[in-house]
Amino acid sequence: MKLALSKRAAKNLMDERVVWVNRKSVWMAHHTLHAGDTVEVPASHKAAGEAPAKIRVLVEDDHYLVVDKPSGVLSVGEGSVEELLRVQTGVPTLQAVHRLDRDTTGCLMFAKSSAALDAAVAVFKTRHVSKVYQAIVFGVFDRSASTVDQELDGARAVSHIQREDYSKDASFLKVRIETGRTHQIRRHLASIRHPVLGDREHGLKFARDPRLLTVPRQMLHASGLEMPHPMQSGKTFKAHSPLPADFRRCLRLFDMGK
């Protein structure tokens, strides 16, 4: 069978680590295939490459807005949420206050001016920002709550974990982070042997459970953001993003949620 993919599209799938050969994650373009090998790609990636639809704005005021970031799009850079949002809103000065990984969905904050950006970054540095994520991870998380306080890249990193639900093969967690190290939640959860489902970099490298092959992306969602308003003293700026459809489908796939 030959897929209707260009060499570039095929290379992009390899780079995204969504290609499985005999249920083993493969990302090297020179990997040799043999007769009888089974190659699988999550269905949602086979038609990848389309630009996202209009980005949903969750909260907006005179200085900031928080959008519901879709998966598969960078926060900043060419073709990013930042670039698309500048066109959508007609505000060319929009700048991302923080970033989410390409396949992480949910609350992403933007400043409308340089002054607003500087003020927001200053608040982020004080750690007076509550950032809440939801994740679906491999295995049974056997505690109702736990904290991972483990250095990443030589700096302190703290993740507070709360179990929301679980089945015999996976768990649904809420994670609040005190720090914002690169891939912090994904790396912390992998370190305690509960990697995020669909995480191609820090997650499972072999899919014994065939359901894992259908998980289209890393199941990590930025559900909440709350902080003192950087430009209005005494006020609170907050946003909430509901679970996206693919996340809810994954919960049902692993016998959680409704």
Number of C-alpha atoms within 10 A of each C-alpha: 3 4 7 10 11 9 9 9 15 16 15 15 18 18 15 19 20 24 23 20 17 15 19 17 22 21 20 12 11 7 9 7 10 7 5 7 11 12 14 16 18 16 12 12 15 15 11 12 11 7 11 14 8 10 15 13 18 18 17 16 10 10 19 23 20 25 22 24 28 23 22 20 22 20 27 17 11 11 13 15 24 24 18 20 20 15 11 12 11 10 12 14 12 24 23 21 20 16 16 22 15 19 21 23 27 27 30 27 29 25 25 20 17 13 12 20 22 14 16 24 15 13 15 19 11 8 14 13 19 16 20 21 22 25 28 27 27 25 18 16 25 10 9 11 14 14 14 16 13 16 13 15 9 7 9 13 20 20 21 16 24 18 19 17 18 22 15 11 13 23 25 24 22 20 24 20 21 18 19 18 16 14 13 18 27 22 20 23 21 18 14 10 15 21 26 29 26 25 23 20 15 18 22 20 16 15 15 12 9 9 11 19 22 16 22 21 24 26 25 28 28 25 23 19 20 15 18 18 17 22 16 10 8 8 11 11 19 20 21 18 23 13 15 15 9 15 21 15 15 20 22 12 15 19 16 18 14 7
